[in-house]
Amino acid sequence: MEDSATILLVDDTESNVLLVQRVIQDVPGWNVVTALTAEEAMLLAVELRPDIILLDVNLPNVEGTTLLKHFRSDPATAGTPVVMVSADVRQAVIEEFLAAGAQQHITKPIDIGKLIDVVRAILKDLPR
């Protein structure tokens, strides 16, 4: 049995949301909560205190990196691991995400095995 975990998925693309929800619901103990906008993500992150945030880079009205910087500056979410999700595979861009405070980067289209492995590795390193 997996440890329990709440994962906040921040993505405005329905197909990505459905894919991640479908994958995560099959892992015992994992629960996914979805935010479609940056504003909703900020509220849910403070309210729910998720174990991990999966953050799409391209959101309506705000770049994911801007939201990442907000999470890092807010004491309520500063320590929450964030995984950036992006179709951009340029090394310089990935390094920018990591420098801004992301723990990992997952490339779209999402590789299900990698997603599960990344989440498991982050959960394993969290204090429980």
DSSP file (Angstrom, degrees, kcal/mol; ACC not computed):
  #  RESIDUE AA STRUCTURE BP1 BP2  ACC     N-H-->O    O-->H-N    N-H-->O    O-->H-N    TCO  KAPPA ALPHA  PHI   PSI    X-CA   Y-CA   Z-CA
    1    1 A M              0   0    0      0, 0.0     2,-0.1     0, 0.0    28,-0.1   0.000 360.0 360.0 360.0 133.5    0.0    0.0    0.0
    2    2 A E        -     0   0    0     26,-0.3     2,-0.1     1,-0.1     3,-0.1  -0.384 360.0-100.5 -72.8 154.0    1.3    3.4   -0.9
    3    3 A D        -     0   0    0      1,-0.1     2,-0.1    -2,-0.1    -1,-0.1  -0.429  49.2 -97.4 -65.3 153.1    1.5    6.2    1.6
    4    4 A S        +     0   0    0     -2,-0.1     2,-0.3    26,-0.1    26,-0.2  -0.479  51.2 173.6 -74.5 147.9   -1.4    8.6    1.4
    5    5 A A  E     -a   30   0A   0     24,-2.4    26,-2.6    -2,-0.1     2,-0.5  -0.985  29.0-143.4-155.5 142.7   -0.8   11.8   -0.6
    6    6 A T  E     -a   31   0A   0     -2,-0.3    45,-2.4    24,-0.2    46,-1.4  -0.951  21.0-166.4-107.2 126.7   -2.7   14.8   -1.9
    7    7 A I  E     -ab  32  52A   0     24,-3.1    26,-2.7    -2,-0.5     2,-0.7  -0.958   9.7-151.0-117.7 122.5   -1.5   16.0   -5.2
    8    8 A L  E     -ab  33  53A   0     44,-2.7    46,-2.9    -2,-0.5     2,-0.6  -0.845  11.6-161.3 -94.0 115.8   -2.6   19.4   -6.5
    9    9 A L  E     -ab  34  54A   0     24,-3.0    26,-2.9    -2,-0.7     2,-0.7  -0.875   3.6-167.2 -98.4 120.1   -2.7   19.3  -10.3
   10   10 A V  E     +ab  35  55A   0     44,-3.3    46,-2.8    -2,-0.6     2,-0.3  -0.901  36.0 124.9-110.6 103.4   -2.7   22.8  -11.9
   11   11 A D        -     0   0    0     24,-1.9    48,-0.1    -2,-0.7    26,-0.1  -0.966  46.1-158.4-160.5 138.5   -3.6   22.5  -15.5
   12   12 A D        +     0   0    0     46,-0.3     2,-0.7    -2,-0.3    24,-0.1   0.367  68.3  97.9-102.6   4.0   -6.3   24.1  -17.7
   13   13 A T     >  -     0   0    0      1,-0.2     4,-2.2     2,-0.0     3,-0.4  -0.845  63.0-152.1 -99.4 116.7   -6.3   21.3  -20.4
   14   14 A E  H  > S+     0   0    0     -2,-0.7     4,-2.8     1,-0.2     5,-0.2   0.859  93.2  53.8 -56.6 -41.8   -9.1   18.8  -19.9
   15   15 A S  H  > S+     0   0    0      1,-0.2     4,-2.0     2,-0.2    -1,-0.2   0.889 110.4  47.2 -64.6 -37.4   -7.3   15.9  -21.6
   16   16 A N  H  > S+     0   0    0     -3,-0.4     4,-2.5     2,-0.2     5,-0.2   0.917 112.4  50.0 -67.2 -42.6   -4.2   16.4  -19.3
   17   17 A V  H  X S+     0   0    0     -4,-2.2     4,-2.7     1,-0.2     5,-0.2   0.936 111.9  47.3 -60.7 -47.7   -6.5   16.6  -16.2
   18   18 A L  H  X S+     0   0    0     -4,-2.8     4,-2.4     2,-0.2    -1,-0.2   0.896 112.0  50.7 -63.0 -40.6   -8.4   13.5  -17.1
   19   19 A L  H  X S+     0   0    0     -4,-2.0     4,-2.2    -5,-0.2    -2,-0.2   0.952 113.6  43.2 -62.3 -50.5   -5.2   11.5  -17.9
   20   20 A V  H  X S+     0   0    0     -4,-2.5     4,-2.9     1,-0.2     5,-0.3   0.910 114.2  51.1 -64.9 -42.1   -3.5   12.4  -14.5
   21   21 A Q  H  X S+     0   0    0     -4,-2.7     4,-2.3    -5,-0.2    -1,-0.2   0.920 110.2  49.9 -59.6 -43.3   -6.7   11.8  -12.6
   22   22 A R  H  X S+     0   0    0     -4,-2.4     4,-0.6    -5,-0.2    -1,-0.2   0.908 114.6  43.9 -62.9 -42.5   -7.1    8.4  -14.2
   23   23 A V  H >< S+     0   0    0     -4,-2.2     3,-0.9     1,-0.2     4,-0.3   0.934 115.4  46.5 -68.2 -47.1   -3.5    7.4  -13.4
   24   24 A I  H >< S+     0   0    0     -4,-2.9     3,-1.7     1,-0.3     6,-0.3   0.846 103.1  62.0 -70.2 -33.5   -3.6    8.7   -9.8
   25   25 A Q  H 3< S+     0   0    0     -4,-2.3    -1,-0.3     1,-0.3    -2,-0.2   0.742  99.0  59.3 -65.0 -19.4   -6.9    7.2   -8.9
   26   26 A D  T << S+     0   0    0     -3,-0.9    -1,-0.3    -4,-0.6    -2,-0.2   0.551  88.2  83.9 -84.6  -7.4   -5.3    3.8   -9.5
   27   27 A V  S X  S-     0   0    0     -3,-1.7     3,-2.0    -4,-0.3    -1,-0.0  -0.863  89.0-119.7 -98.8 116.3   -2.6    4.3   -6.9
   28   28 A P  T 3  S+     0   0    0      0, 0.0   -26,-0.3     0, 0.0     3,-0.1  -0.278  94.2  12.6 -57.1 129.9   -3.9    3.4   -3.4
   29   29 A G  T 3  S+     0   0    0      1,-0.3   -24,-2.4    -4,-0.1     2,-0.4   0.229  96.8 117.6  91.7 -14.6   -3.8    6.4   -1.1
   30   30 A W  E <   -a    5   0A   0     -3,-2.0     2,-0.4    -6,-0.3    -1,-0.3  -0.725  40.5-173.6 -91.3 137.0   -3.2    9.0   -3.7
   31   31 A N  E     -a    6   0A   0    -26,-2.6   -24,-3.1    -2,-0.4     2,-0.5  -0.996   8.8-153.7-129.2 130.4   -5.8   11.8   -4.2
   32   32 A V  E     -a    7   0A   0     -2,-0.4     2,-0.4   -26,-0.2   -24,-0.2  -0.893   7.5-171.4-108.0 133.9   -5.7   14.4   -6.9
   33   33 A V  E     -a    8   0A   0    -26,-2.7   -24,-3.0    -2,-0.5     2,-0.4  -0.976  17.3-143.6-119.0 136.1   -7.3   17.8   -6.6
   34   34 A T  E     -a    9   0A   0     -2,-0.4     2,-0.4   -26,-0.2   -24,-0.2  -0.841  15.8-172.3-110.9 137.2   -7.4   19.9   -9.8
   35   35 A A  E     -a   10   0A   0    -26,-2.9   -24,-1.9    -2,-0.4     3,-0.0  -0.992   4.9-169.2-119.7 131.3   -7.1   23.7  -10.2
   36   36 A L  S    S+     0   0    0     -2,-0.4     2,-0.3   -26,-0.2    -1,-0.1   0.624  71.0  37.7 -94.6 -15.0   -7.8   25.1  -13.6
   37   37 A T  S  > S-     0   0    0     22,-0.1     4,-2.1     1,-0.1     5,-0.1  -0.879  81.5-114.5-132.8 163.8   -6.5   28.6  -13.0
   38   38 A A  H  > S+     0   0    0     22,-0.4     4,-2.5    -2,-0.3     5,-0.2   0.897 116.4  53.4 -63.6 -40.8   -3.6   30.2  -11.0
   39   39 A E  H  > S+     0   0    0      1,-0.2     4,-1.9     2,-0.2    -1,-0.2   0.927 110.3  45.9 -61.4 -45.8   -6.0   31.9   -8.7
   40   40 A E  H  > S+     0   0    0      1,-0.2     4,-2.7     2,-0.2     5,-0.2   0.887 111.6  53.7 -63.8 -39.0   -7.7   28.6   -7.8
   41   41 A A  H  X S+     0   0    0     -4,-2.1     4,-2.6     1,-0.2    -2,-0.2   0.908 106.8  50.8 -63.1 -43.1   -4.3   27.0   -7.4
   42   42 A M  H  X S+     0   0    0     -4,-2.5     4,-1.5     2,-0.2    -1,-0.2   0.918 113.7  44.8 -62.3 -43.2   -3.1   29.6   -4.9
   43   43 A L  H  X S+     0   0    0     -4,-1.9     4,-2.5     1,-0.2    -2,-0.2   0.939 115.8  45.5 -66.2 -47.5   -6.3   29.1   -2.8
   44   44 A L  H  X>S+     0   0    0     -4,-2.7     4,-3.2     1,-0.2     5,-0.5   0.867 108.5  56.9 -66.1 -36.3   -6.2   25.3   -2.9
   45   45 A A  H  X5S+     0   0    0     -4,-2.6     4,-1.3    -5,-0.2    -1,-0.2   0.895 113.5  39.7 -62.9 -39.6   -2.5   25.1   -2.2
   46   46 A V  H  <5S+     0   0    0     -4,-1.5    -2,-0.2    -5,-0.2    -1,-0.2   0.904 120.4  44.8 -74.7 -41.9   -3.0   27.1    1.1
   47   47 A E  H  <5S+     0   0    0     -4,-2.5    -2,-0.2    -5,-0.2    -3,-0.2   0.919 125.3  28.9 -68.6 -45.2   -6.2   25.4    2.0
   48   48 A L  H  <5S-     0   0    0     -4,-3.2    -3,-0.2    -5,-0.2    -1,-0.2   0.718  84.2-147.4 -92.5 -23.0   -5.2   21.8    1.3
   49   49 A R     << -     0   0    0     -4,-1.3   -43,-0.1    -5,-0.5    -4,-0.1   0.977  27.3-152.5  49.1  63.3   -1.5   21.9    1.9
   50   50 A P        -     0   0    0      0, 0.0   -43,-0.2     0, 0.0     3,-0.1  -0.169  18.7-129.4 -65.0 159.9   -0.9   19.2   -0.8
   51   51 A D  S    S+     0   0    0    -45,-2.4     2,-0.3     1,-0.3   -44,-0.2   0.823  91.7  10.6 -75.4 -33.2    2.1   16.9   -0.6
   52   52 A I  E     -b    7   0A   0    -46,-1.4   -44,-2.7    28,-0.1     2,-0.5  -0.994  64.7-147.2-146.1 145.8    3.1   17.7   -4.2
   53   53 A I  E     -bc   8  82A   0     28,-2.5    30,-3.0    -2,-0.3     2,-0.7  -0.981   5.9-158.9-115.5 125.0    2.0   20.3   -6.8
   54   54 A L  E     -bc   9  83A   0    -46,-2.9   -44,-3.3    -2,-0.5     2,-0.6  -0.923  21.8-165.9 -98.1 115.3    2.0   19.3  -10.5
   55   55 A L  E     -bc  10  84A   0     28,-3.0    30,-2.8    -2,-0.7   -44,-0.2  -0.905  15.6-144.0-118.9 114.9    2.2   22.7  -12.3
   56   56 A D  E     - c   0  85A   0    -46,-2.8    30,-0.2    -2,-0.6     3,-0.1  -0.458  13.5-141.2 -67.4 143.0    1.5   23.2  -16.0
   57   57 A V  S    S+     0   0    0     28,-1.9     7,-3.7     1,-0.2     2,-0.9   0.854  87.2  57.5 -77.6 -35.1    3.7   25.9  -17.5
   58   58 A N  E     +E   63   0B   0     27,-0.3   -46,-0.3     5,-0.2    -1,-0.2  -0.806  67.4 157.7-107.0  98.7    1.1   27.5  -19.7
   59   59 A L  E >   -E   62   0B   0      3,-1.3     3,-1.1    -2,-0.9     2,-0.2  -0.790  50.9 -86.4-112.4 157.8   -1.9   28.7  -17.8
   60   60 A P  T 3  S-     0   0    0      0, 0.0   -22,-0.4     0, 0.0    -1,-0.0  -0.451 109.3  -2.9 -63.1 131.5   -4.5   31.3  -18.8
   61   61 A N  T 3  S+     0   0    0     -2,-0.2     2,-0.3   -24,-0.1   -24,-0.0   0.395 128.9  54.6  71.5  -0.9   -3.3   34.8  -17.8
   62   62 A V  E <  S-E   59   0B   0     -3,-1.1    -3,-1.3    -5,-0.0     2,-0.3  -0.969  76.4-120.5-160.5 144.2   -0.1   33.6  -16.0
   63   63 A E  E >>  -E   58   0B   0     -2,-0.3     4,-1.6    -5,-0.2     3,-0.7  -0.608  28.5-123.4 -81.0 146.4    3.0   31.6  -16.7
   64   64 A G  H 3> S+     0   0    0     -7,-3.7     4,-2.8    -2,-0.3     5,-0.2   0.833 111.0  60.1 -58.5 -34.1    3.6   28.6  -14.6
   65   65 A T  H 3> S+     0   0    0     -8,-0.3     4,-2.2     2,-0.2    -1,-0.2   0.859 102.6  52.3 -64.9 -33.4    7.0   30.0  -13.5
   66   66 A T  H <> S+     0   0    0     -3,-0.7     4,-1.7     2,-0.2    -1,-0.2   0.919 111.6  46.0 -65.3 -43.4    5.3   33.1  -12.1
   67   67 A L  H  X S+     0   0    0     -4,-1.6     4,-2.6     2,-0.2    -2,-0.2   0.882 109.6  55.1 -66.6 -38.6    3.0   30.8  -10.1
   68   68 A L  H  X S+     0   0    0     -4,-2.8     4,-2.4     1,-0.2    -2,-0.2   0.930 107.1  50.0 -58.1 -46.2    6.0   28.7   -9.0
   69   69 A K  H  X S+     0   0    0     -4,-2.2     4,-1.6     1,-0.2    -1,-0.2   0.871 109.2  52.5 -62.5 -36.1    7.7   31.9   -7.7
   70   70 A H  H  X S+     0   0    0     -4,-1.7     4,-1.5     2,-0.2     3,-0.3   0.945 108.8  49.4 -63.2 -47.3    4.5   32.7   -5.8
   71   71 A F  H  < S+     0   0    0     -4,-2.6     6,-0.3     1,-0.2     3,-0.2   0.898 111.3  49.9 -58.5 -40.5    4.5   29.2   -4.2
   72   72 A R  H  < S+     0   0    0     -4,-2.4    -1,-0.2     1,-0.2    -2,-0.2   0.809 112.7  46.6 -68.9 -29.2    8.1   29.6   -3.2
   73   73 A S  H  < S+     0   0    0     -4,-1.6    -1,-0.2    -3,-0.3    -2,-0.2   0.662  94.1  85.6 -89.1 -16.1    7.5   33.0   -1.6
   74   74 A D  S >X S-     0   0    0     -4,-1.5     3,-1.7    -3,-0.2     4,-1.7  -0.759  72.7-144.3 -88.3 122.1    4.4   32.1    0.3
   75   75 A P  T 34 S+     0   0    0      0, 0.0     4,-0.3     0, 0.0    -1,-0.1   0.793  98.8  60.4 -55.5 -28.1    5.3   30.6    3.8
   76   76 A A  T 34 S+     0   0    0      1,-0.2    -5,-0.1     2,-0.1    -4,-0.1   0.756 122.4  20.0 -71.4 -23.7    2.3   28.2    3.4
   77   77 A T  T X4 S+     0   0    0     -3,-1.7     3,-1.5    -6,-0.3    -1,-0.2   0.370  89.8 106.5-126.3   1.9    3.6   26.6    0.3
   78   78 A A  T 3< S+     0   0    0     -4,-1.7    -2,-0.1     1,-0.3    -1,-0.1   0.823  89.3  39.9 -56.4 -34.2    7.3   27.4    0.3
   79   79 A G  T 3  S+     0   0    0     -4,-0.3    -1,-0.3     2,-0.1    -2,-0.1   0.437  86.8 113.2 -96.9   0.5    8.3   23.9    1.2
   80   80 A T  S <  S-     0   0    0     -3,-1.5   -28,-0.1    -9,-0.2   -29,-0.1  -0.597  73.0-117.9 -75.5 124.4    5.8   22.1   -1.0
   81   81 A P        -     0   0    0      0, 0.0   -28,-2.5     0, 0.0     2,-0.4  -0.391  30.3-160.0 -62.6 135.6    7.5   20.2   -3.8
   82   82 A V  E     -c   53   0A   0     19,-0.4    21,-2.9   -30,-0.2    22,-1.1  -0.977   8.6-163.4-121.7 130.8    6.5   21.4   -7.3
   83   83 A V  E     -cd  54 104A   0    -30,-3.0   -28,-3.0    -2,-0.4     2,-0.3  -0.964  17.4-140.9-111.8 118.9    6.9   19.5  -10.5
   84   84 A M  E     -cd  55 105A   0     20,-2.3    22,-2.9    -2,-0.6     2,-0.5  -0.586  10.9-157.4 -79.5 141.0    6.7   21.6  -13.7
   85   85 A V  E     +cd  56 106A   0    -30,-2.8   -28,-1.9    -2,-0.3     2,-0.3  -0.980  28.7 146.8-122.5 119.8    4.8   20.0  -16.6
   86   86 A S  E     - d   0 107A   0     20,-2.2    22,-1.9    -2,-0.5   -30,-0.0  -0.997  53.8-137.5-153.9 150.5    5.7   21.4  -20.0
   87   87 A A  S    S+     0   0    0     -2,-0.3     2,-0.6    20,-0.3    20,-0.1   0.579  80.9 101.9 -81.4 -11.3    6.1   20.4  -23.7
   88   88 A D        +     0   0    0      1,-0.1    -2,-0.1     2,-0.0    20,-0.0  -0.643  44.5 175.4 -79.0 118.4    9.3   22.5  -23.8
   89   89 A V        +     0   0    0     -2,-0.6     2,-0.2    18,-0.1    -1,-0.1   0.293  31.1 130.7-107.2   8.4   12.3   20.1  -23.6
   90   90 A R     >  -     0   0    0      1,-0.1     4,-2.2     2,-0.1     3,-0.5  -0.454  58.5-136.6 -65.7 131.1   15.0   22.7  -24.0
   91   91 A Q  H  > S+     0   0    0      1,-0.2     4,-2.6     2,-0.2     5,-0.2   0.854 102.5  56.4 -58.1 -38.4   17.6   22.2  -21.3
   92   92 A A  H  > S+     0   0    0      1,-0.2     4,-1.6     2,-0.2    -1,-0.2   0.881 108.7  47.2 -62.9 -38.0   17.9   26.0  -20.6
   93   93 A V  H  > S+     0   0    0     -3,-0.5     4,-2.0     2,-0.2    -2,-0.2   0.922 111.8  49.5 -69.1 -44.6   14.2   26.2  -19.9
   94   94 A I  H  X S+     0   0    0     -4,-2.2     4,-2.3     1,-0.2    -2,-0.2   0.911 110.2  51.4 -61.1 -42.4   14.3   23.1  -17.7
   95   95 A E  H  X S+     0   0    0     -4,-2.6     4,-2.6     1,-0.2    -1,-0.2   0.851 106.3  55.4 -63.2 -34.4   17.2   24.6  -15.8
   96   96 A E  H  X S+     0   0    0     -4,-1.6     4,-1.7     2,-0.2    -1,-0.2   0.913 107.6  49.1 -63.4 -42.7   15.2   27.8  -15.4
   97   97 A F  H  <>S+     0   0    0     -4,-2.0     5,-2.3     2,-0.2     4,-0.4   0.939 113.3  46.2 -60.4 -47.4   12.4   25.9  -13.7
   98   98 A L  H ><5S+     0   0    0     -4,-2.3     3,-1.1     1,-0.2    -2,-0.2   0.889 111.1  51.9 -65.2 -39.2   14.8   24.1  -11.4
   99   99 A A  H 3<5S+     0   0    0     -4,-2.6    -1,-0.2     1,-0.2    -2,-0.2   0.816 105.6  56.4 -65.6 -30.2   16.5   27.4  -10.5
  100  100 A A  T 3<5S-     0   0    0     -4,-1.7    -1,-0.2    -5,-0.2    -2,-0.2   0.547 133.3 -87.1 -80.0  -7.2   13.2   29.0   -9.7
  101  101 A G  T < 5S+     0   0    0     -3,-1.1   -19,-0.4    -4,-0.4    -3,-0.2   0.501  77.5 142.4 118.5   4.4   12.5   26.2   -7.2
  102  102 A A      < -     0   0    0     -5,-2.3    -1,-0.3    -6,-0.1   -19,-0.2  -0.516  40.4-151.0 -74.4 146.2   10.9   23.3   -9.0
  103  103 A Q  S    S-     0   0    0    -21,-2.9     2,-0.3     1,-0.2   -20,-0.2   0.827  73.7  -3.8 -82.2 -34.4   12.0   19.8   -7.9
  104  104 A Q  E     -d   83   0A   0    -22,-1.1   -20,-2.3    -7,-0.1     2,-0.4  -0.916  58.4-134.0-150.5 170.3   11.5   18.2  -11.2
  105  105 A H  E     -d   84   0A   0     -2,-0.3     2,-0.4   -22,-0.2   -20,-0.2  -0.999  14.2-165.8-133.2 132.8   10.3   18.6  -14.8
  106  106 A I  E     -d   85   0A   0    -22,-2.9   -20,-2.2    -2,-0.4     2,-0.3  -0.976  19.0-133.0-118.4 134.0    8.0   16.3  -16.7
  107  107 A T  E     -d   86   0A   0     -2,-0.4     4,-0.5   -22,-0.2   -20,-0.3  -0.631  29.5 -95.7 -88.9 141.0    7.6   16.6  -20.4
  108  108 A K  S    S+     0   0    0    -22,-1.9     2,-0.2    -2,-0.3   -19,-0.0  -0.757 106.9  59.1 -90.3 145.9    4.3   16.6  -22.2
  109  109 A P  S    S-     0   0    0      0, 0.0     2,-0.2     0, 0.0    -2,-0.1   0.534 106.1-120.0 -63.5 146.2    2.9   14.4  -23.6
  110  110 A I        -     0   0    0     -2,-0.2     2,-0.8    -4,-0.1    -2,-0.2  -0.396  13.1-142.1 -70.0 126.9    3.1   12.9  -20.1
  111  111 A D     >  -     0   0    0     -4,-0.5     4,-2.6    -2,-0.2     5,-0.2  -0.811  12.2-152.8 -84.8 112.2    4.9    9.6  -19.7
  112  112 A I  H  > S+     0   0    0     -2,-0.8     4,-2.4     1,-0.2     5,-0.2   0.894  91.6  51.0 -58.5 -45.2    2.7    7.8  -17.1
  113  113 A G  H  > S+     0   0    0      1,-0.2     4,-2.4     2,-0.2    -1,-0.2   0.908 111.9  47.3 -60.2 -42.5    5.5    5.7  -15.8
  114  114 A K  H  > S+     0   0    0      2,-0.2     4,-3.0     1,-0.2     5,-0.2   0.914 109.5  53.9 -66.2 -42.2    7.8    8.7  -15.3
  115  115 A L  H  X S+     0   0    0     -4,-2.6     4,-2.5     1,-0.2     5,-0.2   0.945 111.9  44.1 -56.4 -49.7    4.9   10.7  -13.6
  116  116 A I  H  X S+     0   0    0     -4,-2.4     4,-2.8     1,-0.2    -1,-0.2   0.920 114.2  50.0 -63.2 -43.6    4.4    7.8  -11.1
  117  117 A D  H  X S+     0   0    0     -4,-2.4     4,-2.4    -5,-0.2    -2,-0.2   0.915 111.7  47.8 -61.9 -43.5    8.2    7.4  -10.5
  118  118 A V  H  X S+     0   0    0     -4,-3.0     4,-2.3     2,-0.2    -2,-0.2   0.934 113.8  46.5 -63.9 -46.8    8.7   11.2   -9.9
  119  119 A V  H  X S+     0   0    0     -4,-2.5     4,-2.7    -5,-0.2     5,-0.2   0.931 113.3  49.3 -63.3 -45.1    5.8   11.4   -7.5
  120  120 A R  H  X S+     0   0    0     -4,-2.8     4,-2.4    -5,-0.2    -1,-0.2   0.914 110.9  50.0 -60.0 -42.9    6.9    8.3   -5.6
  121  121 A A  H  X S+     0   0    0     -4,-2.4     4,-1.2    -5,-0.2    -1,-0.2   0.902 112.6  46.5 -64.2 -41.2   10.5    9.6   -5.3
  122  122 A I  H  X S+     0   0    0     -4,-2.3     4,-0.6     2,-0.2     3,-0.4   0.927 112.7  49.6 -67.0 -44.1    9.3   12.9   -4.0
  123  123 A L  H >< S+     0   0    0     -4,-2.7     3,-1.0     1,-0.2    -2,-0.2   0.891 106.6  56.6 -60.7 -39.4    6.9   11.3   -1.5
  124  124 A K  H 3< S+     0   0    0     -4,-2.4    -1,-0.2     1,-0.2    -2,-0.2   0.846 108.5  47.4 -61.1 -34.0    9.7    9.0   -0.3
  125  125 A D  H 3< S+     0   0    0     -4,-1.2    -1,-0.2    -3,-0.4    -2,-0.2   0.525  90.9 101.7 -87.4  -6.5   11.9   12.0    0.5
  126  126 A L  S << S-     0   0    0     -3,-1.0     2,-0.2    -4,-0.6   -75,-0.0  -0.545  81.5-111.1 -78.6 141.7    9.1   13.9    2.4
  127  127 A P              0   0    0      0, 0.0    -1,-0.1     0, 0.0    -2,-0.1  -0.544 360.0 360.0 -67.4 135.7    9.1   13.9    6.2
  128  128 A R              0   0    0     -2,-0.2    -2,-0.0    -4,-0.1    -3,-0.0   0.347 360.0 360.0-121.8 360.0    6.1   11.9    7.4
